[in-house]
Amino acid sequence: MTEDTGHLFDRRMLETLICPQTHTTLSYDAEAQELVSKAAGLAFPIRNGIPIMLVDEARVLDA
């Protein structure tokens, strides 16, 4: 499966996006194409350059 490089995440979004569960800041994991909430222990996927900020769509981080 090849990565779609035509839809890159705009890092400026990090200034306005917060975790929907904890309302804390997020970090960007470019390799995994995820926004990470360490406070919630969740990673939100980025699909086609669009962050999917739904708790039901998030991956639970390993402890």
MARNU-405212 format. One record per residue: y, x, z of N, C-alpha, C in turn; residue in three letters. Coordinates in steps of 0.1 Angstrom, whole numbers, plus 5000, padded with zeros to 4 digits. Atoms other than C-alpha are relative to their C-alpha. Example, Ala and Ser with C-alpha at 12.3 -4.5 7.8 and 13.67 -1.06 7.14 Angstrom:
BEGIN
498850095000495551235078501250095000ALA;498949915000498951375071501149925008SER;
END
This chain:
BEGIN
498850095000500050005000501250095000MET;498849925001503350154990501249935007THR;498950054994506550115009501149964990GLU;498950045009509349914993501350065004ASP;498849934997512250154993501349934995THR;498850075006514549914975500749915011GLY;499450094989515149715008500150085013HIS;499949924988516349965034500849935010LEU;499350064989517449855068501450065002PHE;498749954998521149885074500250035015ASP;499949964985521550075107501249955007ARG;498850064993524949915113499649875007ARG;500450124994523049605122499650025015MET;500349974986521949785154501149975010LEU;498850024992525449745167500149865005GLU;499950144997525149365167498749935004THR;501350064997521449295171499650035015LEU;500549974986519949255206498649935000ILE;501350064998516449165218500249865004CYS;499950154997516048785218499449975013PRO;500650034987513948805250500850055012GLN;499449944989515849045272501550024998THR;498649995003519249055255500550155002HIS;499649864999519249435256500050074986THR;499949935013519849695229498650034994THR;501249965007517249795203500150144994LEU;500049875007516250125188499249984987SER;500650015013515250175152498950104998TYR;501149915003511850325143499949994985ASP;499950005015512350415106498650014994ALA;501349985005508750525101499149875000GLU;500750134998507250195114500749884994ALA;499150115005510149985100500049895010GLN;500050104989510549815133501350035009GLU;498949994989513349745159499249995013LEU;500849994988512049835193500949965012VAL;499450034987512949675226499150065011SER;500849944990511749905253500049915013LYS;500050094988512849655280499049894999ALA;501050115002510649375265498650064997ALA;501349945005507849615253499649944987GLY;500250065013508149465219500650084988LEU;499549945013508649595183500149894990ALA;499750105010510249355158499950064986PHE;500149955013509249405122501249994991PRO;499050015010511649475094499349984986ILE;500750035013510549315061501149984989ARG;499050005012512449375028501450025005ASN;498649974994515349515049500549905010GLY;499550114991515549205071499250015013ILE;500750014987514749225108499549865003PRO;500650134996512448945119500150005016ILE;499750004986513848875154499349885008MET;500850114994511148625165499050075009LEU;501049944990509148705197498649984995VAL;501350035005506148545180499550094989ASP;500349915010506348795152500050145004GLU;499949874995506849095174498650065004ALA;501249934996504149355181500250055014ARG;499949954986503449435218499850155000VAL;500149854999504049805225498950045010LEU;501049944991501250015240500750055013ASP;499449964987501850085277500050155002ALA;
END
